[in-house]
Amino acid sequence: MTSILISPSLRDIGFINPTITKNVNTLSDMLINNAQPFPVHRLPSDPEMFKCSVNVGPDGKPLGTAPAAAVQDTQCPPWINIWPKVDRIVEIIARYLSTSSSGDQFEMTGRKALTDIISRYVEAEEKIVFVIPSFPFKSPSRKKVLGSLPDLGEELLLRKLESLARTVEDYYPIGALIRVVSDGVVYGQLLGQSDVAVYHYNNELRRMCDEFSLTHISFVRVVDLLEDGLISNAPMSEEEYVTSIPAIRARFLAHKVPGFDLETLLKEDFGTLMTYRGYLKFLVHDIEGTPLTHDVNGKPLSKNAQDKARRLLARGMLENGAKFSDLVKLKFPEAVRLSIHAHNNAGPKYAFKLLGGDICGSPWHNVVKEEIDGTLTVAQLHAFDSSSYDIVHRYGRPYYLRARSEDFDLGDHINPHVSFVRNYPFGMVVKVDPAANLSLDDLPGDKVRALALRYSVLLFRGFVESDRECFRRLARGLGQIVPWPKYGDILELKENPTLDINSSLTCEAMPMHYDGVFMTKKDENGELTHNPPTFQVFRCIQAPEKEEGGKTLITNTADLIRDGLTPSQRDWLSGKKYRVFTPANKVFGGELLKLPLIMRNKHTGHDVLRWHEPWPQYITKYKPTEVFVDGVTPENSILAGDYITDLLYDRRFCYAHTWTTGDLLIADNIELMHTRTAFKPCPRELWRIHVN
């Protein structure tokens, strides 16, 4: 095997510590003075393990097709963060769990229990199955929710479940499947929900999965739990469903749970008692004003009578819940059990996190609220000040609440033809009716700039084709255009290897980076530093076909810092800088830069990550980029760098944009980092302008 060469110029300037290439034979060797908060998942002496399968020439460049040129379906490149397979899958799942409560037991016992489950799947080479009992129906209380059909809360939960399964599949090609077991039949009759309402709620969930291409989610009905054999995913008409439910409900209620004694559990089991009290609390709003709180003549029951009704309902829910849980366990004995409710995560159930910040919450009991800075929270409808929020509609129904703002007023000639749709996991899509024949010149620059800072990514679709000058006018409306040497203000991003700017104008994938890391200036101390522009503005002139690759991956680093790092990891990174070097090309490079890892975005007030994915020579035919955390041991630099880079591809924070011809995309270059995936030779072309 030909050894990997490190650029002599880097050693000459003292960037590469010679000890980085020495053998480290044991974990204990590496852990000496290893005061850092990142997991030890591999030995740094084995150069990313991936390169062992790469044949390189005397110059260190890969022979044949470069790894960076391979078009792939997975989001995370194969050369980063190689963990043992089971440990890797368990770590992926852990990132989606709510584990920050004081009584959490995931690290004490839950991780081991989860590892045992995943090990059995991997050893058997079987698809990993997750099961989450959820999505019954919307609360009947209009003090809690916006309507009877799914809204943004359900969409976010479905998308996040899909994100988990896809990420597992990136590292375990056999795949993963989310079984959503709807419990509408379990609680519907108790709470006065009609079978028709339950049907339409669940039918809409299936439609949303089709619309968003959530192919790793499969719905399970209660009848599937009662039958032996395979799960039926056959569609049912409303009449078929409603006609079948009475018999299914009777069979469900007839199920006996071995050893179940509700009275004993309420006296002796703390978890059951807390669930009972929780039911009593939410039933106050759920049945308020419904026939359940009125007598046969329609008169409201007394307070004591209503309290008694709630106690009876709560007990009925506990009994039905026990039957349901037992049937789920019998049907899916080996599955990973997820729950939308808080748990101590000791196993076998694990608390799935709806939003960042460890927010667990059931969408069917809450609404989603978007704050003025674009962040999302969930709570019951009555908790919000209606004078400060607008109800946003989608599919002709209320969908979520949004802080009132003039930024969404794009002008009388545009407003009737435009819709705002939240993107996942972040960003906003502004859709324009093509029949309106609107131009980019119609957009008010101040409103567009404000929305771009709020959502980090702003995608416009439906505008008429524009020429270069129209594109420039749009950019000037956002701020001052920043030209680059050699190509001026508009860079044509298409295959053009004659313009040497590393792999930017090739078919190869690019490293995760932010634009302008190598655009330099002198700081107040006379030191060389970066000078990144505020915005990237893209116009898609020719999109590749879907199977040709060429996606743009965009990562929200403010979300990554807030929800992807532990407090100790944030503290460790906050005081550190990193060194980055790439050999000179025709536009940039040739200078060693020492830059802060975390900085404050003055426009948003968020802490953001500044990093450049290490880009060794063995994965690219073009110039490499060497990156190290400054002031720490080489081993710790690799551990921290690998962990950061891995999070940059994490679907919780990373939006994978598939281009459509005509797209106009504005990205906050301070808040975000981005890359491009490899693509097959094709006429893919984007125009890009940098703006301050």
VEXKESE-875057 format. One record per residue: residue in one letter; x, y, z of N, C-alpha, C in turn. Coordinates in steps of 0.02 Angstrom, whole numbers, plus 50000, padded with zeros to 5 digits. Layout:
BEGIN
AXYZXYZXYZ;...
//
This chain:
BEGIN
M500434994150000500005000050000500455006250000;T500345010649952500735016749949500535021350007;S501025024150041500865028450098500555035050074;I500165038050117499855044450102500355049950115;L500445054350067500935059650074500615065850104;I500965069250147500745075650174501165081050141;S500835086350119501165091650083501775094250121;P502375094050090502965096550124502895103850145;S502515107750106502445114750122502125115850190;L501685111250210501365111950275501845110550331;R502295105450321502795104150373503275110150378;D503435113050320503905118650320503645124450361;I502985125550361502725131250400502495129150469;G502645122850488502505120650556501785118950569;F501405117850517500685116450526500555109350547;I500925104650518500835097650534501315095650590;N501055093250644501465090550698501695083550678;P502335082350675502565075650653502275069950693;T502075071150755501815065650796501145063150771;I500835066850725500175064650702500225058150663;T500815056750635500875050750594501165044750633;K501325045750697501605040150734501055035150751;N501235028950760500755023750777500515024650849;V499865023950859499575023550925499255016650928;N499515012350970499325005250966498735003551010;T498605007451062498055005851107497665012151123;L497055011151145496645016851166496975020451224;S497305016751268497615020051326498165024751304;D498525023151249499025027651222498705034351206;M498115034051176497805040151153497475044051209;L497275040651263496905043851316497355047451366;I498015046951358498465050551403498355058051392;N498215061751445498085068951441497525070551392;N497045066051388496505066851338495905070451369;A496015076451395495475080151429495045083651377;Q494635079851344494185082651293493525078851297;P492975082051274492305079151285492025075251227;F492425073351178492165069951120492295062451124;P491825058351100491895051051108492495048251070;V492825043551101493385040151069493105034351029;H493065035250964492725030150923493195026550877;R493825028750872494305025150830495005027650846;L495495024050820496185026050832496405031050779;P496695036650798496895041650748497485039450706;S497845034250728498425032050689498215028350626;D497605025750625497345022550565497015027950524;P497335030350470497115036450438496405035950411;E495935037350456495225037350440494985030550414;M495375025450419495215018550401494965017950329;F494585022750307494305022550240494855022150187;K495415025750198495915026250145496285019650133;C496185014750178496505008350167496265005150102;S495675006950079495405004050018495535008449957;V495915013849965496035018549910496745017549883;N496805016349818497455015849786497675022849765;V498275024649785498525031349770499185030849732;G499335036149694499945036449657500505039649697;P501085040549666501655043549701501525050549727;D501055054149695500885060949718500355060949773;G500135055049794499635054749847498925055249822;K498835056549757498155057149730497875050249714;P497215049549719496915042949706496975041049633;L497095034549621497105031949554496395029949534;G496215030749471495535029149450495065034549474;T494445032549487493935037349510494085039349582;A494125045849594494245048249662493645046849706;P493755045249770493175044349815492705050249814;A492975056349808492545062249808492135062849745;A492285058949694491915059249631491365054049627;A491305049749677490815044349676490125047149694;V489645046349648488955048549661488625043349706;Q488345045549762488075040849811487395043249835;D487005038449862486345040049889486385042349962;T486885040149998486925041950068487135049250076;Q486935052250132487075059350142487775060450169;C487995056150214488645056950245489185053450204;P489725056750186490255053450147490535047450184;P490755042350148490995036250180491665036950214;W492025042450203492695042850231492725046350299;I492145048350326492175051650391491825047350444;N492085047850504491765045050564491595037650558;I492095033450550491985026350545491975023450616;W491395021650640491325018550706491175011150695;P491245007050747490955000350744490215000850729;K489954996450686489284997350658488744997950711;V488734993350759488204993550810488254999950851;D488865001750872488955007950911488725014050872;R488865013950807488665019550765487905020250762;I487555014750753486825015050749486525017250815;V486795014750870486545016750936486665024150947;E487235026750926487375033850934486895038050893;I486745035850832486255039450791485585039850826;I485345034250852484705034150887484725038750947;A485275038550985485325042551046485255049951031;R485475052150973485435059250956484715061550947;Y484255056950936483555058750925483145058050989;L483465056351044483095055251106483135061251152;S482645061851196482635067051248482945064051310;T483565066051326483945062751379484215067551432;S483975073751434484295078651477483975079251546;S483445075551560483125076251626483575073551681;S483475075951741483915074051797483875066651813;G483305063451800483235056351815483365051851756;D483655054551703483755050451643484255044751657;Q484095038851630484515032951642484795030051577;F484805034051524485035031251460485755028951465;E486195033151491486905031151494487015025751546;M486605025451597486685020451650486485013451626;T485895012951596485645006351576485335006351506;G485065011951484484695012051421485135010851360;R485735013651359486175012651302486355005251293;K486495001951349486654994751346486054990751320;A485464992351345484864988751322484744989951247;L484854996151225484764997751154485304994351112;T485914994051137486454990651102486294983251092;D486004980151142485824973051137485304972051082;I484804976551078484284975951026484594976750957;I485004981950948485294983250883485774977650863;S486144975050911486604969550897486244963550867;R485654962050893485274956350867485074957450795;Y484874963550778484694965050708485304964550662;V485864967350684486464967450642486734960350632;E486744956450686486994949550680486554945350634;A485894946750636485434942950593485384946050523;E485724951750512485694955350448484974956750428;E484594959550475483894961150464483784968650467;K483264970950434483074977950438482884979750510;I483134985350534482994987550602482294990650604;V481884988250651481194990550656481124994750719;F480835000750710480635004950766479875004950768;V479595005050828478875005450834478705011150881;I478235015450860478035021150900477275021550902;P476955019650957476235020550964476075027950969;S475675030450923475585037750919475035039450869;F474935045950858474475048550808473775045650815;P473445046750872472765044250881472245048450843;F472185054650863471715059550833471865066150868;K471625071550840471715078050872471275078550934;S471535081950984471145083251044470475086451024;P469935084451056469285087651041469235094751066;S469715096951106469695103751135469995108851088;R469615113851069469875119251027470255124451068;K470325123251133470765127251173471485124651169;K471565118751141472225115651137472505115451067;V472075114251017472315113150949471925117550900;L472175117750838471875122050787471305118850749;G471275112250749470755108850710470785101350721;S470435097750678470375090450687470845086550642;L471215089950598471665086450551472385088050568;P472855083950543473565085050558473795091950535;D474285094750570474565101250553475325100850555;L475645106550565476375106650562476685102150616;G476365101450673476645097050725476715089950701;E476175087350671476215080450644476725079950588;E476755085150545477245085050491477955084650518;L478105088650568478785088650597478955081950627;L478475078950662478605072450693478715067050640;L478305066950589478395062050535479065062950500;R479235069150485479875070450451480465068450494;K480425069550559480985067850602481055060350609;L480505056750612480535049450613480855046850548;E480665049750492480965047850428481715049350428;S481895055050456482595057050460483005051950499;L482735049550554483075044350594483195038150552;A482675035750519482735029550480483225030250423;R483205035950388483665037050332484395037450356;T484495040450413485175041050439485445034250459;V485035030150490485245023250506485425019650442;E485025020550390485145017050327485785019350293;D485995025550305486635027950277487205023450299;Y487175020950360487725016950388487575009550391;Y486935007850379486725000850383486264999650323;P486554998050265486174997850203485574993150203;I485564988250249484974983950253484364988050270;G484464993550307483934998350314483584998450382;A483105002950387482705003850447481995005650427;L481525003850471480815005150458480485007650522;I480085012850515479705015550571478995012950567;R478785009150616478085006850620477695011650665;V477255015550635476815020050673476165016350688;V476045014850752475445011150771474935016250797;S474435017650757473935022650776473475019850830;D473395023850883472985021550939472315025150944;G472055027250886471405030650886470845026250911;V470855019950892470335015250914470375014150990;V470975014751017471085013351088470745018551133;Y470775024851113470525030151157469935034051128;G469785033051063469285037151030468605036851063;Q468355030851075467685030151103467645033151173;L468175032251213468175035051281468105042651280;L468435045951232468445053251230467925056151182;G467475051951159466925054451118467115056151047;Q467685053451023467885054750954467535049750908;S467265052350854466925047950806467425043950767;D467235038150744467665033950702467815037450636;V467345041550613467455045350551468025050350560;A468035053850617468565058750631469245055250636;V469265049450669469885045650675470125043550606;Y469665041250564469855039050496470165044850457;H469845050650456470105056150415470775058750441;Y470865058750507471505060750535472065056150511;N471955049650517472465044850497472555044550422;N472025045450385472085045350312472505051250288;E472425056950321472825062850303473565061850319;L473715058350373474415056750389474735052750333;R474375047950307474625043850252474735048050190;R474275052650177474355056950118474975061350126;M475095064050185475675068250197476325064250187;C476335058050209476925053950198477065053050123;D476545052150085476625051650012476895058149983;E476615063750004476815070249977477545071749992;F477775070150053478455071750073478945065950060;S478715060750026479135054950010479455051950072;L479045050950123479275047850186479205040250179;T479675037350144479625030350122479815025350176;H480085027750232480295023150285479785022750342;I479195025450331478655025250381478095020850356;S477885016350399477325011750384476825012150440;F476185012650423475655013350473475365006550491;V475225005650554474954999450581474285001050615;R473764997350596473114998250628473044993350686;V472574994750731472454990250788472274983250764;V471914982750708471734976150683472354972050666;D472894975450645473514971950629473824968850692;L473714972050750473964969350813473584963150834;L472964962750813472534957150833472594951150788;E472864952250727472924946850678473634944150678;D473704937850661474354934850650474594936750580;G475244936250569475494937150502475704944250487;L475744945850422476014952150398475544957950412;I475854963950411475474970150419475154972050352;S474514973750354474174975850293474214983350285;N474504985550230474534992750215474024994750162;A473554990350150473054991750098472624997750119;P472505002350072472065008050089471355005750103;M471015009550145470325008150163469905014250150;S469305013150124468835018750116468545020450184;E468245026250188467925028250251467395023250272;E466995020950224466465016150240466755009550265;E467275007050232467585000850254467855001450325;Y468175007050338468475008050405467935008450458;V467445012750448466925013850499466525007450511;T466395003750458466004997450465466394992250505;S467044992150497467454986950530467614988450603;I467574994650624467824996650690467454993450748;P466794992950749466464989950808466724983050826;A466814978750776467054971950790467784972150813;I468184976650782468894977150802468944979750874;R468534984650890468554987350958468354982051009;A467854978050993467634972751039468194967751051;R468554965850997469114961251004469674964351046;F469794970651034470314974151072470144974251147;L469524976151163469324976651234469314969851268;A469244964551229469234957851258469924955251274;H470444958651250471134956351263471294956951338;K471584951851366471784951651436472544952251442;V472754956851485473474957751498473654953651559;P474094948751551474274944451608474534948551667;G474244947451725474494950551786474324957851795;F473924960651750473764967851756473244969051810;D473394973251858472934975051912473004982551923;L472524986351897472574993651898472594996351969;E472194993752013472174996352081472854995552115;T473164989752106473824988652136474344993252105;L474314994152040474804998452006474735005652029;L474125008052038474025014952061474305015952131;K474305010752171474555011252239475315010352243;E475585006052199476285003952208476755006152153;D476495007952094476925009652037476895017252026;F477465020552037477495027852031477345030151960;G477605026451910477485028451841476755028251822;T476405023051844475685022551829475305028251863;L475485029851925475155035251961475265041951925;M475875043151901476025049551867475645049851801;T475595044251765475205044251703474475045751717;Y474205042751770473515043951790473395051351805;R473845054351843473775061451859473845065751796;G474285063751751474345067451688473715067151647;Y473395061251645472755060651610472235065251641;L472195065351707471705069651741471815076951722;K472445078951715472605085851700472395087751629;F472585083551579472425085551510471685084551494;L471335080251532470625079251520470215085351538;V470485089751581470125095951598469945099751535;H470425100451489470295104051427469995099451373;D470205093151372469995088751318469245087551317;I468935087151374468215085551375467785091651393;E468125097351404467745103351422467265105251366;G466625106151383466125108251334465875102651290;T466105096451300465875090851260465305087251296;P464945082751262464415078951296464645075151357;L465295073851363465545070151421465485074151486;T465405080651481465325084851541464615087451548;H464135084351513463435086351516463005080251530;D462415081451559461965075951572461555074351509;V461095069651515460705067451457460255072951430;N460125078051471459715083651449460125089451422;G460785088451418461215093651391461435098851441;K461285097851505461475102651556462165100851583;P462585105951597463255104551624463225100851690;L463675096051698463725092451761464035096951814;S463905095251876464215098851931464965097651931;K465335101851968466055101051971466245094151997;N465905091852049466055085152076465915079752025;A465355080451989465175075451939465685075451882;Q465925081351863466435081751810467085078651833;D467275079851896467885076751923467825069151922;K467245066551940467135059351940467175056651869;A466895060351821466915058151751467645057751727;R468045062651746468755062651726469125056751757;R468975055251820469315049551852469135042951818;L468505042251800468295036151765468635035651696;L468655041351662468975041451596469725039751602;A470065042751650470775041551659470915034251673;R470505031051714470585023951727470465019851664;G469955021751627469825018151564470405018851516;M470705024751514471285025751470471875021551492;L471985021051557472535016751582472415009451565;E471805007151573471645000151557471734998851483;N471465003351441471545002451368472275003151347;G472625007751379473335008651363473735002451378;A473574999051433473934992851451473804987451400;K473174986851377473004981851325473394983451261;F473394989851243473724991951182474474990651185;S474784992551241475504991551249475684984151246;D475274980051276475404972751275475354969951205;L474854972251167474774969851098475354972051054;V475584978251064476154980751026476774976551041;K476874975051105477464971051125477424964051096;L476824961151095476744954451067476864954350991;K476644959650957476714959950884477424961650864;F477764965950902478444968150884478914967050944;P479054960850961479444959451021480174961651017;E480444962150957481154963950949481254971150929;A480724974950919480784981750892481064986550945;V481354992050920481554997550964480925001550979;R480745002151043480125005551063480265013051073;L479925017251034479975024451041479315027051070;S479365032751104478775035951131478835043451123;I478285046851109478285054151104478255057251173;H478135053251224478085055651292478755054851328;A478855058651381479475058351420479545051551454;H480145048751452480305042551488481005043251517;N481175038751563481845039051592482365035751547;N482145032751492482595029851441483035024151468;A482795020851520483155014851543483035008951497;G482535009551452482335004151409481755000451441;P481334997151404481374996251331481075002051291;K480765007151325480495012851289480985018651292;Y480995022551237481445028251233481055034351209;A481185040051241480815046251228481085049651165;F480665050151114480855053251051480735060751055;K481235064551032481225071851038480885074950978;L480355078850989479995082050933480385087750903;L480615092350945480995098150923481665098350959;G482085103350942482705104250977482575106351049;G483115106451089483035108451158482695103251201;D482715096951179482415091351217481665092051225;I481335094951176480605095751180480265089251159;C479935086051208479475080651194478775083651196;G478345081751152477675084451153477265081251099;S476645079751114476215076451065475865081751022;P475955081650957475645086650914474895086650918;W474595081050935473865080550936473565083950998;H473995086151045473745089951103474005097151103;N474365099251052474695105751052474675108950983;V474925115050980475025118450916475765120450913;V476005121450852476695123850842476665131350835;K477125134650869477165141950867477855143850841;E477865148350791478485150950764478605157850792;E479185158750825479345165250855479615170050801;I479735176150822479935181350774480605179850742;D481025175850775481675174050745481645167550706;G481045164650698480975158550658481005152150698;T481185152350762481225146250802480525143750818;L480475137250831479835133950843479785131450915;T479185132050943479025129051007478335125851001;V478155121751051477485118751051477165120051119;A476515121251118476125122151179475395121951159;Q474965121951208474245121951194474025128851171;L473525129051129473315135151096473135140651145;H472815138951200472595144051247473175147651282;A473785144851276474365147851309474655153751270;F474415154951209474715160051167474275166351165;D474605171951158474265178351149474065179051076;S473425178351062473195178250992473315184850957;S473405190250994473515196750962474215197450934;S474675192950953475365193350930475545188350876;Y475065183950858475205178650811474665178250757;D474885176350698474415174950643474355167350635;I473765165250615473665158150599473865157050526;V474345152750515474575151150448474185145050423;H473905145650363473505140250334473915136350282;R473775129850278474035125550225473525120050213;Y473465118050151472955113050132472255115450149;G472165122150151471505124850165471295124350238;R471765123250284471595122750355472135126050397;P471975127950459472485130850504473055125850514;Y473675128450511474255123950512474735125350569;Y474865131650584475275133450641475205140950655;L475495143250709475485150350727476165153450711;R476145159650686476765163150668476745170150697;A477295172150729477335178850757477195184050703;R476765188750720476545193750671477135198050649;S477205199150584477765202950557477575205850489;E477825211950476477725215150411478175212250357;D478655208050377479125205450328478795200850277;F478205198250293477865193850245477425197750195;D477405204250203477035208450156477515210450100;L477485206850044477935208049988477655213049938;G477065215649952476765220549907476105218149879;D475655222749866474985220949843474985217049778;H475475218349735475485214849671475765207749677;I476105206249733476395199549744475975195349792;N475735198349845475415194649900474875189749877;P474435191549829473915186749810474185180449775;H474805180749751475075175349711475615171249747;V475735172649811476305169649845476065165649906;S476425160349921476305156449982476975155150015;F476975155150082477575153750121477505146850153;V477985142450139477965135550164478615134150201;R478565132350264479175130650302479505124450272;N480175124950268480575119350244480785114950303;Y481025109050288481285104650341482005102750325;P482465103150374482355104650445482345112150461;F482485116450413482455123650425482365127050358;G482255133650360482185137450299481455138650280;M481365142850229480705144650205480695144450129;V480165141550102480055141350029479515146450013;V479665150949967479185155949944478965153749874;K478345151349869478095148749806477655154049773;V477795155049709477425159949670477045156449614;D476445158349603476055155649548476375157749482;P476635152949442476965154849379476515158949333;A475865157849338475395161649295475405169049310;A475655170949369475685178049387476235181749349;N476705177949318477225180849277477635186149315;L477825184449377478205189049418478955188249406;S479305193749411480035193949401480385194949467;L481035193449468481435194849528481435202249544;D481345206449493481325213749504480735215749547;D480225211449552479635213149592479745212149666;L480295208849686480405207349757480695213349793;P480415215249851480705220749891481325218349929;G481895221349915482525218949942482555218950018;D482255224050051482295224350124481905218550156;K481325216750127480935211150154481295204550142;V481585203850083481935197650067482535196750113;R482905202150125483485201750170483265199750241;A482735202750265482495201250333482275193950338;L481935191350288481715184450289482305179650284;A482805181550244483395177250237483775176750303;L483815182150341484145181950406483735177950456;R483075178250450482645174650497482675167150486;Y482655165050423482595157850408483245154650384;S483765158650373484425156250352484435153950280;V483925150350258483855148450188483175150850163;L483185154550108482565157050078482565154750005;L482075150649988482035147749921481425150449885;F481535153649827480995156249786480895151749726;R480265149949713480105145949654479495148949619;G479525148849552478955151049512479055157649476;F479635160949487479765167249453479985165949381;V479865170849338480055170149268480815170149263;E481065167349208481785167149198482075174249198;S482695174749223483015181349228483695181349194;D483895187149170484565187749142485055189849196;R485675190749177486195192249227486065198949262;E485845203849225485755210449256485175210349306;C484655206649289484095205949337484335202449400;F484755197349392485035193749449485465198449491;R485865202649459486275207449496485835212449534;R485295214749503484865219549538484565216449601;L484365210149596484095206749655484625206549710;A485245204849692485785204349741485935211249771;R485935216449730486075223149757485535225449805;G484935222749797484395224449843484515221649913;L484945216549918485105213549982485685216950017;G486125220149978486715223350007487235224549953;Q487855225149974488405226549929488685220049899;I488715219749833488995213849799489745213449811;V489985207449825490695206249839490985202449779;P491365205849736491675202349679492295198549700;W492465193449661493075189549672493545190649613;P494205189949627494675190249571494535184749520;K494725185849460494705181049405494005180249374;Y493465180249414492815179149384492305184649399;G492465189649439492015195249449491455193849498;D490865196649484490325196149533489915189749526;I489825187149465489435181049455489915175249439;L489895170149482490275164149468489805159049437;E489985156549378489595151349345489835144649372;L489425141549414489595135149445489405129549398;K489875127549357489785122049310490475119249297;E490495113549264491135110349250491585115049209;N492165116749239492635121049205493315120249239;P493635114449230494265113049265494825117849246;T494745121849193495275126449175495335132249224;L494785133749261494825138849313494985135349378;D495595135849401495845131949458495615135049524;I495055132749550494845134649617494655128249655;N495155123849661495065117349692494525113449655;S494065110149690493585105849656492925109349641;S492895115949650492255119549643491935118649575;L492345118749522492075118449454492215111649423;T492145106449463492215099549439491605095649459;C491605089149443491055084749463491155081749532;E491725082949562491855080149628491425083449682;A491315079549736491025082549795491505087749824;M491235092249864491635097249897491615096149972;P492105098850008492085098350082491555103050111;M491315101450170490885106050207491295112350223;H491025118150208491395124350218490905130250218;Y491155136050231490775142250219491175146350169;D490835149850126491175153750075491555159550107;G492155160750081492565166250105493045164350160;V493105157850175493595155850225494295157750202;F494405157650135495055159450108495055166450076;M494495170150085494495177250067494765181050128;T495355183950123495705186250182495715193850189;K495835195950251495945202950268496375203050331;K496615208950350496985209750413496495211950468;D496545208650526496115210650581496425216650618;E496115218650674496335224650710497045223850738;N497285217650744497965216450768498455215450712;G498235216350650498665215350593498755208150573;E498365203650604498405196550588497945194850529;L498165190050489497765187850432497165183850457;T496575185550432495975181950451495505181350392;H494955177950402494475176950347494015183050340;N493685183450283493235189150270492615186550232;P492215182350265491655179250229491095184150214;P490785183550155490195187750140489595185450181;T489105189950187488515188450228488055183450193;F487935184450128487455180250092487775177050031;Q487525171150015487615168149949486945168549914;V486955170649852486335170949812486445166549751;F486025161449744486085156549690485485157049643;R485615156149579485085155249530485245148849491;C484775144249488484885137949453484715138849379;I485215138549337485125139349265484945132649232;Q485275127249255485125120649229485215115549285;A484675112449305484705107549359484895100749331;P485275096749369485405089849347484785085649359;E484765079849327484235075049342484355072249412;K483835069849444483885067649513484425062349523;E484465057649476484935052149484485655054249467;E485745060349443486415062649423486795065649482;G486475066649539486825069449597486825077049595;G487345079949626487405087149624486945090949672;K486755087749728486365091349778486815096349815;T486505101349843486855105849888486615104449959;L487075102650003486925101250073487075107550113;I486585109850152486645116150189486495114750262;T486955116550306486895114950377486825121250419;N486325121250463486215126750510486655125650571;T487205129450574487685128150628487455130950695;A487005135850695486725138250759486315132750791;D485905129250751485525123550777485995117950800;L486535116850761487015111650778487335113050846;I487545119150858487855120850922487365120150979;R486745122350967486245122251021486015115151037;D485895111050986485585104550998486025098550982;G486615099650952487045094050934487635093150980;L487795098251019488365097951064488145098051137;T488505094651179488375095051250488665101551276;P488455103851336488755109951364489515109551369;S489775103751389490505103051395490845103451327;Q490525100751275490815101251208490795108451183;R490255111951196490215119051176490755123151212;D490835121951276491345125651314492045124251287;W492175117951272492835115951247492995119351181;L492505119651137492615122651071492635130251073;S492265133251120492185140551119492845144251127;G493315141451163493935144951174494485143051125;K494315139351073494835136651029494795139550959;K495365138950925495405140750854495615134650814;Y495535135150749495775129750706496225132750652;R496675128550627497125130550574496915127150509;V496915130950456496695128350391497175130750337;F497345126250292497815127850238497625123950176;T497605127450119497565124150054498085127350008;P498425123449967498915126349921498595131649876;A498995136349854498735141849814498455139349747;N497875141949728497615140949661497565147749627;K497195148349574497175154649536496765160049571;V496395158349624495955163149656496125164049730;F496285158649766496405159149837496895153749859;G497065153749924497485148549953498205150749960;G498615146149988499315147449997499495150850062;E498985152350104499105155850167498805151650224;L499205150950277498965147450336498535152150378;L497925150050392497465154250431497325150950498;K497255155050549497075152850616496435156450635;L495885152650641495225155650645494835152950705;P494375156850733493975154450789493485149050767;L493385144050810492915138650795492195140850804;I492065144950855491385147350868491415154950872;M490945158150837490905165450839490175167550843;R490065173850859489385176450864489185179650797;N488595177650772488315180650712487995187250733;K488285192850713488045199350736487345200950709;H487135197650655486475199050627485925195350665;T486065189350690485555185350723485655184650798;G486265185950822486415184950892486565177750910;H486585173350860486705166250874487455164750875;D487655159950916488325157050910488325152350849;V488835153050807488875148950746489555145650742;L489575140250705490185136350696490555138650634;R491215139550641491645141050584492145135250578;W492125131650524492525125550517492585124250443;H493075120250425493165117850357493305110450362;E492895106450328493005099250330493695097450305;P494085093650342494735091350316494635087750250;W495075089050202494995086350134495665083550112;P495825077450135496485074650121496575072950047;Q497205072450027497355071449956497085064849930;Y497035059749973496845053149947496115052549926;I495705057649938495005057249915494875061649854;T495355065849834495225070649781495795070849730;K495615072249667496125073149615496385080349615;Y496085084549656496265091649655496625093449720;K496675099749736497085101749793496745099849859;P497135097449907496865095549972496795101650018;T496465100650074496445105750126496575102350193;E497085104850228497275102050293496975106350348;V496675103150398496325106750451496485103450518;F496655107450569496785104850636496535109850687;V496275107250743496115111450800496765113650831;D496825120050845497445122850870497525122050945;G498135120850967498285120851038498095114651075;V497945109151040497785102851073498205097351043;T498195091451073498585085951045498295083950977;P498705081050934498445078750870497865073950877;E497905069650928497355064850938496705068450953;N496745073350998496135076951017495875081150958;S496325083650918496115087450859495715083050811;I495945076850802495595072350757494915070450787;L494895068950851494265067050883493755072650877;A493965078750893493505084450890493305085950818;G493795085850773493645087350703493185082350672;D493285075950686492845070750660492125071750686;Y492075073250750491415073950780491045079950750;I491395085550742491095091550712490865090050641;T491315087050601491155085750532490565081050525;D490545075950568489985071350568489325075050580;L489315079550629488705083350644488495087850586;L488975090150547488805094450491488395090850438;Y488435084250436488025080350388487405077450422;D487295079050484486735076250523486075079050496;R485605074750479484975076950450484555081350496;R484685081350561484325085850605484485093050591;F485085094350563485305101150551485455102550477;C485485097350437485725097950368485155097050319;Y485045102150278484535101950226484855100050159;A484605094850128484855092550063484415095450009;H484695100249971484295103649920484405100549852;T483865098149823483865095649754483645101349709;W484075103249663483945109249623483415108049570;T483015113249559482545113549504482725119649462;T482735118849397482905124449353482455130449369;G482775136249379482405142249397482425143949470;D482655139349513482695140749584483105147049598;L482865151149644483265156549673483345154949747;L483955154049770484075152149839484555157149871;I484345159849927484765164549966484955161150031;A485595160850046485835157450106486255162150148;D486145161850213486535165750262487205162350270;N487725165250242488385162150241488735162450309;I488475166350355488765166650422488465161250466;E487815160350460487455155450502487565148250478;L487695147450413487685140950382488375138650358;M488425132150347488965129250307488645124950253;H489025123450202488725119850146489245115750108;T488995111350066489415107550021489005105549960;R489335102549912488995099849854489175092549848;T488675088349834488825081249823489085080249753;A489425074649743489695073049677489125072249627;F489265073549563488755072549512489075069749449;K488655066349411488885063549347488985069249297;P489445068449249489525073649199488865075449167;C488665081649172488015083949146488035091549145;P487555094649111487555102049106487285105549167;R487485103349227487265106849289487585113749291;E487175118849303487445125649305487045129949355;L487415133049400487145138049446487525144549436;W487185150149449487535156549455487545158349529;R488105161349551488155163249621488445170249628;I488145174149672488395180749690488475180949766;H489015184049789489125185249860488905192349877;V488585193149935488315199649955488475200950028;N488645207150044488715209350114488115213750131;
//
